[in-house]
Amino acid sequence: MKLSIYQIDAFTSKLFGGNPAAVVPLTEWLDTDLMQQLGLENNLSETVFFVPSSSSSHGGGEEAVADYEIRWFTPAVEINLCGHATLASAYVLFNILGFNKPELKFSCKSGILTITKNADLITMDFPSWKPAKLDKYDTALFEVLGDTVIKNVYQYRDILVELENEEAVRNCEPDFTLMKKHFDKMIITAPSESVDFVSRFFAPAAGVNEDPVTGSAHSQLIPYWSEKLGKKKMHALQLSQRGGELWCEQVNNERVTISGQCVFYMKGEIHL
């Protein structure tokens, strides 16, 4: 069996920036264990697979509106939502595989994701995951993040920790070994003078110490900062070594949009 594989840098306009994703289009699903093995072999924060939707066999329902079904694998686990690899998949479909509808719809474990394209900017409609404030949390958090001031701790899917300022987010040096013992996924964030907010994202338990740019984390960050800043439309940066840029909007209580650019890096062939 031979499969095409594309590597796309997402949430960036420059090669070697943003978050690289391995994109593997399929005609039918592979065995889950094999997809996980490919995720480990690629050793990127995400390898994404999509197949044409099987909606015709469902006779209606949520799947019926989707063009493709999509799944994402880190080197260690399958996850329920991934922004940068969804952006990369949309880039491959729009720019390489000839998808020409005005809207692209993916069906996934987190529902229907609607994608649109305007010039080189791709916009994803994602769920809004408003995090709840944690009055009690594992005090190991202070050891994990080291010598930094913690202002607030919230959580939806991921622990969200607000720090004092952009400098604190940029300079934070987490203890990943300790983080893996106590926390599944973690976002650190702060307001910024250059954009609306900045963030970093860590998931050592999922095989990714620091993710370069994390679209799914913004499903929490957007409602969090929209409420704190009193703004619907926001500009955000993820302060990883590679860096990433996102344009965000709180559409309503249920949905957010996340927009970004992509750059093509390479195409290859997998031999199985």
Backbone torsions as a table, in degrees:
resi	resn	phi	psi	omega
1	MET	NA	136.2	176.2
2	LYS	-119.9	133.7	-179.8
3	LEU	-125.7	138.8	172.8
4	SER	-76.4	144.7	176.4
5	ILE	-137.0	134.5	179.5
6	TYR	-119.3	140.6	172.4
7	GLN	-112.9	122.3	-174.1
8	ILE	-124.6	133.0	172.8
9	ASP	-88.3	118.4	-173.2
10	ALA	-106.4	150.6	-178.3
11	PHE	63.8	42.5	177.4
12	THR	-157.7	156.8	173.3
13	SER	-107.7	3.5	-175.6
14	LYS	-126.4	135.0	175.3
15	LEU	-59.0	141.8	-177.1
16	PHE	73.9	11.6	171.7
17	GLY	-109.1	-177.1	176.6
18	GLY	62.1	-152.6	-175.6
19	ASN	-118.2	116.4	179.0
20	PRO	-73.9	135.4	177.1
21	ALA	-126.7	141.5	171.7
22	ALA	-93.0	123.4	-175.5
23	VAL	-113.5	122.2	-177.1
24	VAL	-123.3	99.9	175.4
25	PRO	-71.7	139.4	179.7
26	LEU	-127.1	156.7	170.8
27	THR	-92.9	-24.4	174.2
28	GLU	-152.9	158.2	-174.9
29	TRP	-65.3	139.6	168.1
30	LEU	-82.7	167.6	172.5
31	ASP	-60.1	139.6	-177.4
32	THR	-57.2	-41.4	179.7
33	ASP	-62.2	-36.5	179.0
34	LEU	-68.6	-41.2	177.7
35	MET	-63.0	-37.6	177.1
36	GLN	-65.7	-39.5	177.4
37	GLN	-62.8	-38.7	177.9
38	LEU	-67.3	-37.3	175.2
39	GLY	-60.6	-41.4	178.0
40	LEU	-68.2	-42.1	-178.8
41	GLU	-63.6	-41.2	-179.9
42	ASN	-69.4	-33.0	175.2
43	ASN	56.9	35.0	169.3
44	LEU	-103.5	167.3	-178.8
45	SER	-60.8	-30.2	175.5
46	GLU	-145.9	138.0	162.9
47	THR	-113.1	129.2	-174.3
48	VAL	-116.1	140.6	178.1
49	PHE	-124.5	141.3	172.8
50	PHE	-140.8	150.8	178.2
51	VAL	-131.7	153.3	172.8
52	PRO	-55.0	140.6	-175.6
53	SER	-62.3	142.3	177.0
54	SER	-93.0	26.1	-174.3
55	SER	-59.4	-28.8	-178.2
56	SER	-63.3	-23.5	-179.9
57	SER	-93.2	-4.1	-178.4
58	HIS	-94.6	-24.2	178.4
59	GLY	71.1	30.2	177.6
60	GLY	122.9	-169.8	-180.0
61	GLY	84.9	-172.7	-174.1
62	GLU	-60.8	-39.4	-177.0
63	GLU	-63.5	-26.1	-173.5
64	ALA	-65.1	-23.1	-177.3
65	VAL	-92.6	-4.0	-175.4
66	ALA	-89.1	145.4	172.0
67	ASP	-85.3	-36.4	-177.8
68	TYR	-141.2	153.3	168.4
69	GLU	-100.0	143.8	-171.3
70	ILE	-136.9	142.4	177.6
71	ARG	-140.5	150.4	-174.4
72	TRP	-129.0	138.0	-179.5
73	PHE	-130.2	126.4	166.4
74	THR	-78.1	178.5	174.1
75	PRO	-61.8	-16.6	-174.4
76	ALA	-116.0	-33.7	-171.8
77	VAL	-146.5	159.5	168.1
78	GLU	-84.0	139.5	179.9
79	ILE	-117.9	165.1	-171.9
80	ASN	-89.6	-13.3	-178.9
81	LEU	-163.8	135.8	177.8
82	CYS	-144.8	125.5	-177.5
83	GLY	-80.0	-52.0	-171.5
84	HIS	-67.0	-35.4	179.5
85	ALA	-74.8	-27.5	172.6
86	THR	-68.5	-43.9	176.4
87	LEU	-58.7	-44.9	179.9
88	ALA	-63.9	-39.8	178.3
89	SER	-63.6	-42.6	177.8
90	ALA	-62.9	-39.9	177.1
91	TYR	-58.9	-46.8	-179.7
92	VAL	-61.7	-44.4	-178.5
93	LEU	-66.7	-47.2	-178.0
94	PHE	-69.1	-42.6	-167.9
95	ASN	-101.6	-19.4	-175.8
96	ILE	-119.4	-43.1	-173.9
97	LEU	-94.6	0.2	170.2
98	GLY	81.3	20.2	176.2
99	PHE	-65.2	125.6	-171.5
100	ASN	-127.1	16.9	172.8
101	LYS	-78.1	155.3	179.2
102	PRO	-67.3	-25.7	177.3
103	GLU	-128.4	140.3	175.3
104	LEU	-111.8	128.1	-177.6
105	LYS	-120.0	126.2	175.0
106	PHE	-106.7	139.7	170.8
107	SER	-102.8	132.8	-177.5
108	CYS	-148.9	-176.8	-179.6
109	LYS	-65.5	-17.5	179.0
110	SER	-103.4	15.6	176.7
111	GLY	105.8	-154.8	179.9
112	ILE	-94.0	130.6	176.9
113	LEU	-112.4	120.8	-178.6
114	THR	-102.3	130.3	-174.9
115	ILE	-122.1	135.8	174.4
116	THR	-128.4	162.1	-177.5
117	LYS	-131.0	132.5	175.6
118	ASN	-132.7	104.4	-173.1
119	ALA	57.6	-123.3	-178.7
120	ASP	-97.5	8.5	179.5
121	LEU	-102.1	123.7	178.6
122	ILE	-106.0	131.3	-176.3
123	THR	-116.1	129.9	-178.8
124	MET	-112.3	132.9	174.3
125	ASP	-92.8	113.9	-173.0
126	PHE	-121.7	161.8	174.5
127	PRO	-66.6	148.2	174.2
128	SER	-94.2	117.6	-178.1
129	TRP	-110.3	82.2	-179.1
130	LYS	-69.2	119.7	-177.3
131	PRO	-78.9	152.0	178.2
132	ALA	-101.0	144.0	-179.3
133	LYS	-69.4	136.4	177.2
134	LEU	-102.1	111.0	175.9
135	ASP	-78.7	-25.3	176.3
136	LYS	-124.5	130.5	179.0
137	TYR	-151.7	165.5	-176.9
138	ASP	-61.8	121.0	-178.6
139	THR	-68.1	-9.2	173.4
140	ALA	-61.7	-16.7	178.4
141	LEU	-55.1	-39.2	-179.3
142	PHE	-65.9	-37.8	177.3
143	GLU	-71.1	-38.7	-178.7
144	VAL	-62.6	-42.8	-175.1
145	LEU	-92.3	-8.7	174.5
146	GLY	74.0	-147.8	-172.2
147	ASP	-82.2	77.4	178.5
148	THR	-146.3	153.0	-178.5
149	VAL	-88.5	123.6	178.1
150	ILE	-96.0	120.6	-178.1
151	LYS	-90.9	-44.1	-178.6
152	ASN	-148.0	152.0	174.0
153	VAL	-130.1	125.1	-179.1
154	TYR	-129.2	170.4	175.4
155	GLN	-160.3	138.4	161.1
156	TYR	-122.0	-94.1	171.0
157	ARG	-78.7	-42.3	-173.6
158	ASP	-113.4	151.1	169.1
159	ILE	-65.4	128.4	178.8
160	LEU	-116.8	119.3	-175.5
161	VAL	-117.5	118.7	176.3
162	GLU	-89.1	127.2	176.4
163	LEU	-103.2	178.6	-172.2
164	GLU	-65.3	-44.2	-172.0
165	ASN	-161.1	177.5	-178.3
166	GLU	-59.8	-39.8	-179.2
167	GLU	-60.9	-40.5	179.6
168	ALA	-64.0	-39.3	177.9
169	VAL	-66.5	-45.1	-177.0
170	ARG	-64.1	-39.1	-172.6
171	ASN	-92.7	-4.6	-178.1
172	CYS	-62.1	134.9	178.5
173	GLU	-123.9	86.5	-175.0
174	PRO	-67.7	155.2	171.7
175	ASP	-91.2	99.9	-173.2
176	PHE	-70.2	-32.0	177.7
177	THR	-63.2	-44.7	178.4
178	LEU	-70.1	-38.6	179.0
179	MET	-60.3	-41.6	-178.3
180	LYS	-61.9	-30.6	-179.9
181	LYS	-74.8	-30.2	-169.1
182	HIS	-114.0	-25.7	-173.3
183	PHE	-135.2	142.9	-179.4
184	ASP	-79.3	-61.2	179.8
185	LYS	-136.5	145.7	-175.3
186	MET	-141.6	136.3	173.3
187	ILE	-112.5	134.3	165.9
188	ILE	-115.2	144.3	-171.0
189	THR	-154.2	161.7	177.9
190	ALA	-163.2	158.9	172.4
191	PRO	-69.6	162.5	-176.8
192	SER	-138.0	150.8	175.7
193	GLU	-84.9	-24.7	-177.5
194	SER	-87.5	-33.3	174.1
195	VAL	-131.8	-166.5	-179.7
196	ASP	-80.8	-43.2	177.2
197	PHE	-154.1	159.6	177.3
198	VAL	-125.7	163.5	-179.2
199	SER	-158.1	166.7	165.6
200	ARG	-139.9	157.2	-174.2
201	PHE	-136.4	135.1	-176.9
202	PHE	-129.3	138.1	177.9
203	ALA	-148.4	60.4	-178.3
204	PRO	-61.9	-29.2	178.8
205	ALA	-68.3	-21.2	177.7
206	ALA	-98.5	9.9	177.6
207	GLY	87.9	10.6	-178.4
208	VAL	-130.4	102.1	-179.5
209	ASN	-58.6	-57.3	175.3
210	GLU	-132.4	125.7	179.2
211	ASP	-87.1	131.9	-176.6
212	PRO	-59.8	-47.2	176.7
213	VAL	-147.5	132.6	-169.1
214	THR	-127.4	97.7	-179.7
215	GLY	-61.5	-43.1	-176.6
216	SER	-63.1	-31.3	176.8
217	ALA	-62.1	-27.9	-179.7
218	HIS	-75.8	-12.2	169.6
219	SER	-63.7	-25.7	173.3
220	GLN	-93.6	-41.1	-175.1
221	LEU	-65.5	-38.1	-177.5
222	ILE	-63.5	-53.1	177.9
223	PRO	-63.5	-33.0	178.9
224	TYR	-62.6	-53.0	-176.5
225	TRP	-78.0	-27.7	176.2
226	SER	-59.6	-43.2	179.0
227	GLU	-70.0	-43.7	-177.1
228	LYS	-69.0	-37.1	-176.8
229	LEU	-93.9	-11.9	-178.0
230	GLY	66.9	36.6	-177.6
231	LYS	-130.8	146.8	174.9
232	LYS	-93.1	-41.1	-178.3
233	LYS	-104.7	131.4	-175.1
234	MET	-141.8	156.2	177.9
235	HIS	-115.8	131.1	-172.8
236	ALA	-133.1	152.1	173.3
237	LEU	-125.4	140.3	170.0
238	GLN	-103.8	125.2	-166.7
239	LEU	-94.3	44.4	173.5
240	SER	-77.6	176.3	178.1
241	GLN	-60.5	-40.1	178.9
242	ARG	-78.3	-34.1	178.0
243	GLY	78.5	150.5	178.1
244	GLY	-153.4	152.5	-176.3
245	GLU	-126.5	132.3	-176.8
246	LEU	-135.0	142.9	171.7
247	TRP	-110.5	127.8	-166.6
248	CYS	-126.1	151.0	174.1
249	GLU	-146.9	134.5	170.6
250	GLN	-87.3	103.0	-174.2
251	VAL	-76.9	-49.8	175.7
252	ASN	-159.3	-169.4	-177.0
253	ASN	-66.5	-21.0	-175.7
254	GLU	-101.6	-24.1	-171.1
255	ARG	-133.3	149.0	170.2
256	VAL	-128.9	162.3	169.5
257	THR	-120.3	144.8	-179.4
258	ILE	-131.1	123.8	-176.8
259	SER	-120.1	147.1	177.8
260	GLY	-166.4	173.7	179.0
261	GLN	-107.5	165.2	177.8
262	CYS	-136.0	155.9	175.8
263	VAL	-130.0	132.4	177.6
264	PHE	-75.2	132.6	177.2
265	TYR	-109.6	-54.1	-178.5
266	MET	-160.6	161.9	171.6
267	LYS	-123.9	140.2	178.2
268	GLY	-141.2	-171.9	-179.7
269	GLU	-136.0	128.0	177.4
270	ILE	-92.9	132.4	176.9
271	HIS	-109.2	117.5	-178.6
272	LEU	-117.7	NA	NA
